Amino acid sequence: MKETFQNLIAYLKNPVLEKDSNESLNDKFKIFFHLLIISLITSVIVTPFYFVIEELNLVKMDTHKVEEMFKGMGILEILLIAAIITPIIEELIFRAPMTLFKKPKSFKYAFYVSSSLFGFIHIFNFELTTNVLLLTPLLVLPQLLVGSYFGYIRVRFGLLWSMLLHGCYNGILITMSFYFK
């Protein structure tokens, strides 16, 4: 896990368009699960900030658009949308085009722009207020970070892997949110 984390950080500092040369499916799944754990830990680390923001009445978290969208739906419907449909669509929009940029400098920009757009688009899940706009970097921090992790696995292993990682990540978080309600 430590090696995966170190490789991820090194990659995020200098993203390059380069597939992983290791063809071992076992190794790919091992890295995949490491990235899934890293993604979940990222969310766990950031979550306390949301509680503070809500306690200070800076942002109303209960008016989150995702909560509204899923109202009245069962867990299977929600999982279908959040863990399958949404990851496929978002990965096609945000990660698929990255590999069209072949020159190292343009790829690097494409990688960072893709990750940033993915993160910042999630601000529209909130009711836009002055506080939300001012706190945008913090409110979308998990999506900014995991978006770059999804980009890493997309480039290294392929688009299906980023869809799978995104889907598993969303699925676990949705399942946990049902468990803790």
Disulfide bonds with the S-S distance in Angstrom:
none
